[in-house]
Amino acid sequence: MTVSLRVDSADPTPPYEQLRRQLAGLIRTGTLASGTRLPTVRQLAQDLGLAPGTVMRTYRELEADGLVASRRVQGTVVTGTVGAVDQRLAVLAASFVEEAGRLGAGPAEIRAAVDVALSRG
């Protein structure tokens, strides 16, 4: 991995989230391709002056998003592509629509509920 990552100690965003955003962006743009091996937790923590637990949390969050996989022999490897998040969103949306339908909501009500949720941030 030859990209530059950095954590800004003056930024109020937690270090694990700064790192997660950078790595997720690199994966989504294809800068870090599927199959790319990420540095070990210890190595990246040392390189960035972070606690290993901070890097471990970053990797766990990326794994939950379907962008990386931690493998015993290979370490943490990029698995996601540009569409990984889109696929997860599609599954979540389908689940929401199905559940809303069970409650008797129609398309207009479902869209309105999503609009309200988006406006709340």
CNS distance restraints for C-alpha pairs under 8 A (distance, minus, plus):
assign (resid   1 and name CA) (resid  32 and name CA) 7.79 0.50 0.50
assign (resid   1 and name CA) (resid  36 and name CA) 7.27 0.50 0.50
assign (resid   1 and name CA) (resid  37 and name CA) 7.11 0.50 0.50
assign (resid   1 and name CA) (resid  38 and name CA) 6.48 0.50 0.50
assign (resid   1 and name CA) (resid  39 and name CA) 7.37 0.50 0.50
assign (resid   5 and name CA) (resid  19 and name CA) 7.24 0.50 0.50
assign (resid   5 and name CA) (resid  22 and name CA) 7.05 0.50 0.50
assign (resid   5 and name CA) (resid  48 and name CA) 7.87 0.50 0.50
assign (resid   6 and name CA) (resid  19 and name CA) 7.28 0.50 0.50
assign (resid   6 and name CA) (resid  48 and name CA) 6.65 0.50 0.50
assign (resid   7 and name CA) (resid  15 and name CA) 6.06 0.50 0.50
assign (resid   7 and name CA) (resid  18 and name CA) 6.33 0.50 0.50
assign (resid   7 and name CA) (resid  19 and name CA) 6.70 0.50 0.50
assign (resid   7 and name CA) (resid  48 and name CA) 7.06 0.50 0.50
assign (resid   8 and name CA) (resid  15 and name CA) 7.61 0.50 0.50
assign (resid   9 and name CA) (resid  15 and name CA) 7.64 0.50 0.50
assign (resid  13 and name CA) (resid  17 and name CA) 6.56 0.50 0.50
assign (resid  13 and name CA) (resid  18 and name CA) 6.40 0.50 0.50
assign (resid  14 and name CA) (resid  18 and name CA) 6.39 0.50 0.50
assign (resid  15 and name CA) (resid  19 and name CA) 6.18 0.50 0.50
assign (resid  15 and name CA) (resid  54 and name CA) 7.10 0.50 0.50
assign (resid  16 and name CA) (resid  20 and name CA) 5.99 0.50 0.50
assign (resid  16 and name CA) (resid  54 and name CA) 5.36 0.50 0.50
assign (resid  16 and name CA) (resid  55 and name CA) 6.32 0.50 0.50
assign (resid  16 and name CA) (resid  57 and name CA) 6.46 0.50 0.50
assign (resid  16 and name CA) (resid  58 and name CA) 5.11 0.50 0.50
assign (resid  17 and name CA) (resid  21 and name CA) 6.01 0.50 0.50
assign (resid  17 and name CA) (resid  58 and name CA) 6.82 0.50 0.50
assign (resid  18 and name CA) (resid  22 and name CA) 6.37 0.50 0.50
assign (resid  19 and name CA) (resid  23 and name CA) 6.20 0.50 0.50
assign (resid  19 and name CA) (resid  55 and name CA) 7.90 0.50 0.50
assign (resid  19 and name CA) (resid  58 and name CA) 6.62 0.50 0.50
assign (resid  20 and name CA) (resid  24 and name CA) 5.89 0.50 0.50
assign (resid  20 and name CA) (resid  58 and name CA) 5.26 0.50 0.50
assign (resid  20 and name CA) (resid  59 and name CA) 7.51 0.50 0.50
assign (resid  20 and name CA) (resid  61 and name CA) 7.26 0.50 0.50
assign (resid  20 and name CA) (resid  62 and name CA) 6.72 0.50 0.50
assign (resid  21 and name CA) (resid  25 and name CA) 5.99 0.50 0.50
assign (resid  22 and name CA) (resid  26 and name CA) 6.27 0.50 0.50
assign (resid  23 and name CA) (resid  27 and name CA) 6.17 0.50 0.50
assign (resid  24 and name CA) (resid  28 and name CA) 6.03 0.50 0.50
assign (resid  24 and name CA) (resid  62 and name CA) 7.05 0.50 0.50
assign (resid  24 and name CA) (resid  67 and name CA) 7.21 0.50 0.50
assign (resid  25 and name CA) (resid  29 and name CA) 6.10 0.50 0.50
assign (resid  26 and name CA) (resid  30 and name CA) 6.18 0.50 0.50
assign (resid  26 and name CA) (resid  31 and name CA) 4.99 0.50 0.50
assign (resid  26 and name CA) (resid  32 and name CA) 5.46 0.50 0.50
assign (resid  27 and name CA) (resid  31 and name CA) 5.96 0.50 0.50
assign (resid  27 and name CA) (resid  32 and name CA) 4.77 0.50 0.50
assign (resid  27 and name CA) (resid  33 and name CA) 6.37 0.50 0.50
assign (resid  27 and name CA) (resid  34 and name CA) 7.88 0.50 0.50
assign (resid  27 and name CA) (resid  67 and name CA) 7.22 0.50 0.50
assign (resid  27 and name CA) (resid  78 and name CA) 7.38 0.50 0.50
assign (resid  27 and name CA) (resid  80 and name CA) 6.95 0.50 0.50
assign (resid  27 and name CA) (resid  81 and name CA) 6.45 0.50 0.50
assign (resid  27 and name CA) (resid  82 and name CA) 7.06 0.50 0.50
assign (resid  28 and name CA) (resid  32 and name CA) 7.96 0.50 0.50
assign (resid  28 and name CA) (resid  80 and name CA) 7.70 0.50 0.50
assign (resid  28 and name CA) (resid  81 and name CA) 5.86 0.50 0.50
assign (resid  28 and name CA) (resid  82 and name CA) 4.34 0.50 0.50
assign (resid  28 and name CA) (resid  83 and name CA) 7.72 0.50 0.50
assign (resid  29 and name CA) (resid  82 and name CA) 6.44 0.50 0.50
assign (resid  30 and name CA) (resid  81 and name CA) 7.00 0.50 0.50
assign (resid  30 and name CA) (resid  82 and name CA) 6.94 0.50 0.50
assign (resid  32 and name CA) (resid  36 and name CA) 6.26 0.50 0.50
assign (resid  32 and name CA) (resid  78 and name CA) 7.21 0.50 0.50
assign (resid  33 and name CA) (resid  78 and name CA) 6.69 0.50 0.50
assign (resid  33 and name CA) (resid  81 and name CA) 7.34 0.50 0.50
assign (resid  34 and name CA) (resid  77 and name CA) 7.55 0.50 0.50
assign (resid  34 and name CA) (resid  78 and name CA) 4.87 0.50 0.50
assign (resid  34 and name CA) (resid  79 and name CA) 4.89 0.50 0.50
assign (resid  34 and name CA) (resid  80 and name CA) 6.15 0.50 0.50
assign (resid  34 and name CA) (resid  81 and name CA) 6.51 0.50 0.50
assign (resid  35 and name CA) (resid  77 and name CA) 5.72 0.50 0.50
assign (resid  35 and name CA) (resid  78 and name CA) 5.22 0.50 0.50
assign (resid  35 and name CA) (resid  79 and name CA) 6.16 0.50 0.50
assign (resid  36 and name CA) (resid  77 and name CA) 5.55 0.50 0.50
assign (resid  36 and name CA) (resid  78 and name CA) 5.26 0.50 0.50
assign (resid  37 and name CA) (resid  74 and name CA) 7.47 0.50 0.50
assign (resid  37 and name CA) (resid  75 and name CA) 7.02 0.50 0.50
assign (resid  37 and name CA) (resid  76 and name CA) 5.91 0.50 0.50
assign (resid  37 and name CA) (resid  77 and name CA) 4.38 0.50 0.50
assign (resid  37 and name CA) (resid  78 and name CA) 6.39 0.50 0.50
assign (resid  38 and name CA) (resid  75 and name CA) 7.43 0.50 0.50
assign (resid  38 and name CA) (resid  76 and name CA) 5.50 0.50 0.50
assign (resid  38 and name CA) (resid  77 and name CA) 5.83 0.50 0.50
assign (resid  38 and name CA) (resid  78 and name CA) 7.28 0.50 0.50
assign (resid  39 and name CA) (resid  43 and name CA) 6.02 0.50 0.50
assign (resid  39 and name CA) (resid  44 and name CA) 5.72 0.50 0.50
assign (resid  39 and name CA) (resid  76 and name CA) 7.46 0.50 0.50
assign (resid  40 and name CA) (resid  44 and name CA) 6.15 0.50 0.50
assign (resid  40 and name CA) (resid  75 and name CA) 6.70 0.50 0.50
assign (resid  40 and name CA) (resid  76 and name CA) 7.21 0.50 0.50
assign (resid  41 and name CA) (resid  45 and name CA) 6.00 0.50 0.50
assign (resid  41 and name CA) (resid  52 and name CA) 5.89 0.50 0.50
assign (resid  41 and name CA) (resid  55 and name CA) 5.75 0.50 0.50
assign (resid  41 and name CA) (resid  56 and name CA) 6.04 0.50 0.50
assign (resid  42 and name CA) (resid  46 and name CA) 6.07 0.50 0.50
assign (resid  42 and name CA) (resid  52 and name CA) 5.66 0.50 0.50
assign (resid  43 and name CA) (resid  47 and name CA) 6.07 0.50 0.50
assign (resid  44 and name CA) (resid  48 and name CA) 6.09 0.50 0.50
assign (resid  44 and name CA) (resid  50 and name CA) 7.98 0.50 0.50
assign (resid  44 and name CA) (resid  55 and name CA) 7.08 0.50 0.50
assign (resid  45 and name CA) (resid  49 and name CA) 5.67 0.50 0.50
assign (resid  45 and name CA) (resid  50 and name CA) 4.62 0.50 0.50
assign (resid  45 and name CA) (resid  51 and name CA) 5.74 0.50 0.50
assign (resid  45 and name CA) (resid  52 and name CA) 5.22 0.50 0.50
assign (resid  45 and name CA) (resid  54 and name CA) 7.63 0.50 0.50
assign (resid  45 and name CA) (resid  55 and name CA) 6.06 0.50 0.50
assign (resid  46 and name CA) (resid  50 and name CA) 6.38 0.50 0.50
assign (resid  46 and name CA) (resid  51 and name CA) 7.82 0.50 0.50
assign (resid  46 and name CA) (resid  52 and name CA) 7.95 0.50 0.50
assign (resid  50 and name CA) (resid  54 and name CA) 6.54 0.50 0.50
assign (resid  50 and name CA) (resid  55 and name CA) 7.31 0.50 0.50
assign (resid  51 and name CA) (resid  55 and name CA) 6.99 0.50 0.50
assign (resid  52 and name CA) (resid  56 and name CA) 6.08 0.50 0.50
assign (resid  53 and name CA) (resid  57 and name CA) 6.07 0.50 0.50
assign (resid  54 and name CA) (resid  58 and name CA) 6.39 0.50 0.50
assign (resid  55 and name CA) (resid  59 and name CA) 6.25 0.50 0.50
assign (resid  56 and name CA) (resid  60 and name CA) 6.18 0.50 0.50
assign (resid  57 and name CA) (resid  61 and name CA) 6.17 0.50 0.50
assign (resid  58 and name CA) (resid  62 and name CA) 6.28 0.50 0.50
assign (resid  59 and name CA) (resid  63 and name CA) 6.06 0.50 0.50
assign (resid  59 and name CA) (resid  68 and name CA) 7.44 0.50 0.50
assign (resid  59 and name CA) (resid  76 and name CA) 7.66 0.50 0.50
assign (resid  60 and name CA) (resid  64 and name CA) 6.14 0.50 0.50
assign (resid  61 and name CA) (resid  65 and name CA) 6.33 0.50 0.50
assign (resid  62 and name CA) (resid  66 and name CA) 6.40 0.50 0.50
assign (resid  62 and name CA) (resid  67 and name CA) 5.38 0.50 0.50
assign (resid  62 and name CA) (resid  68 and name CA) 5.79 0.50 0.50
assign (resid  63 and name CA) (resid  67 and name CA) 5.64 0.50 0.50
assign (resid  63 and name CA) (resid  68 and name CA) 4.78 0.50 0.50
assign (resid  63 and name CA) (resid  69 and name CA) 5.57 0.50 0.50
assign (resid  63 and name CA) (resid  70 and name CA) 7.50 0.50 0.50
assign (resid  65 and name CA) (resid  84 and name CA) 7.80 0.50 0.50
assign (resid  65 and name CA) (resid  85 and name CA) 6.71 0.50 0.50
assign (resid  65 and name CA) (resid  88 and name CA) 7.76 0.50 0.50
assign (resid  66 and name CA) (resid  79 and name CA) 7.06 0.50 0.50
assign (resid  66 and name CA) (resid  80 and name CA) 5.82 0.50 0.50
assign (resid  66 and name CA) (resid  84 and name CA) 6.34 0.50 0.50
assign (resid  66 and name CA) (resid  85 and name CA) 7.27 0.50 0.50
assign (resid  67 and name CA) (resid  78 and name CA) 5.96 0.50 0.50
assign (resid  67 and name CA) (resid  79 and name CA) 5.31 0.50 0.50
assign (resid  67 and name CA) (resid  80 and name CA) 3.85 0.50 0.50
assign (resid  67 and name CA) (resid  81 and name CA) 6.97 0.50 0.50
assign (resid  67 and name CA) (resid  84 and name CA) 6.74 0.50 0.50
assign (resid  67 and name CA) (resid  85 and name CA) 7.95 0.50 0.50
assign (resid  68 and name CA) (resid  76 and name CA) 6.49 0.50 0.50
assign (resid  68 and name CA) (resid  77 and name CA) 5.40 0.50 0.50
assign (resid  68 and name CA) (resid  78 and name CA) 4.27 0.50 0.50
assign (resid  68 and name CA) (resid  79 and name CA) 4.77 0.50 0.50
assign (resid  68 and name CA) (resid  80 and name CA) 6.08 0.50 0.50
assign (resid  69 and name CA) (resid  76 and name CA) 5.57 0.50 0.50
assign (resid  69 and name CA) (resid  77 and name CA) 5.43 0.50 0.50
assign (resid  69 and name CA) (resid  78 and name CA) 6.51 0.50 0.50
assign (resid  69 and name CA) (resid  79 and name CA) 6.26 0.50 0.50
assign (resid  70 and name CA) (resid  74 and name CA) 7.65 0.50 0.50
assign (resid  70 and name CA) (resid  75 and name CA) 5.49 0.50 0.50
assign (resid  70 and name CA) (resid  76 and name CA) 4.21 0.50 0.50
assign (resid  70 and name CA) (resid  77 and name CA) 6.36 0.50 0.50
assign (resid  71 and name CA) (resid  75 and name CA) 4.95 0.50 0.50
assign (resid  71 and name CA) (resid  76 and name CA) 6.06 0.50 0.50
assign (resid  71 and name CA) (resid  77 and name CA) 7.51 0.50 0.50
assign (resid  80 and name CA) (resid  84 and name CA) 5.31 0.50 0.50
assign (resid  82 and name CA) (resid  86 and name CA) 7.85 0.50 0.50
assign (resid  83 and name CA) (resid  87 and name CA) 6.02 0.50 0.50
assign (resid  84 and name CA) (resid  88 and name CA) 6.41 0.50 0.50
assign (resid  85 and name CA) (resid  89 and name CA) 6.11 0.50 0.50
assign (resid  86 and name CA) (resid  90 and name CA) 6.13 0.50 0.50
assign (resid  87 and name CA) (resid  91 and name CA) 6.38 0.50 0.50
assign (resid  88 and name CA) (resid  92 and name CA) 6.25 0.50 0.50
assign (resid  89 and name CA) (resid  93 and name CA) 5.93 0.50 0.50
assign (resid  90 and name CA) (resid  94 and name CA) 6.06 0.50 0.50
assign (resid  91 and name CA) (resid  95 and name CA) 6.20 0.50 0.50
assign (resid  92 and name CA) (resid  96 and name CA) 6.19 0.50 0.50
assign (resid  93 and name CA) (resid  97 and name CA) 6.10 0.50 0.50
assign (resid  94 and name CA) (resid  98 and name CA) 6.07 0.50 0.50
assign (resid  95 and name CA) (resid  99 and name CA) 6.19 0.50 0.50
assign (resid  96 and name CA) (resid 100 and name CA) 5.99 0.50 0.50
assign (resid  97 and name CA) (resid 101 and name CA) 6.01 0.50 0.50
assign (resid  97 and name CA) (resid 110 and name CA) 6.99 0.50 0.50
assign (resid  98 and name CA) (resid 102 and name CA) 6.39 0.50 0.50
assign (resid  99 and name CA) (resid 103 and name CA) 6.55 0.50 0.50
assign (resid 100 and name CA) (resid 104 and name CA) 6.55 0.50 0.50
assign (resid 100 and name CA) (resid 105 and name CA) 5.43 0.50 0.50
assign (resid 100 and name CA) (resid 106 and name CA) 7.84 0.50 0.50
assign (resid 100 and name CA) (resid 110 and name CA) 6.82 0.50 0.50
assign (resid 101 and name CA) (resid 105 and name CA) 5.03 0.50 0.50
assign (resid 101 and name CA) (resid 106 and name CA) 6.48 0.50 0.50
assign (resid 105 and name CA) (resid 109 and name CA) 5.69 0.50 0.50
assign (resid 105 and name CA) (resid 110 and name CA) 6.28 0.50 0.50
assign (resid 106 and name CA) (resid 110 and name CA) 6.16 0.50 0.50
assign (resid 107 and name CA) (resid 111 and name CA) 6.12 0.50 0.50
assign (resid 108 and name CA) (resid 112 and name CA) 6.14 0.50 0.50
assign (resid 109 and name CA) (resid 113 and name CA) 6.14 0.50 0.50
assign (resid 110 and name CA) (resid 114 and name CA) 6.30 0.50 0.50
assign (resid 111 and name CA) (resid 115 and name CA) 6.12 0.50 0.50
assign (resid 112 and name CA) (resid 116 and name CA) 6.21 0.50 0.50
assign (resid 113 and name CA) (resid 117 and name CA) 6.23 0.50 0.50
assign (resid 114 and name CA) (resid 118 and name CA) 6.09 0.50 0.50
assign (resid 115 and name CA) (resid 119 and name CA) 6.13 0.50 0.50
assign (resid 116 and name CA) (resid 120 and name CA) 6.44 0.50 0.50
assign (resid 117 and name CA) (resid 121 and name CA) 6.80 0.50 0.50
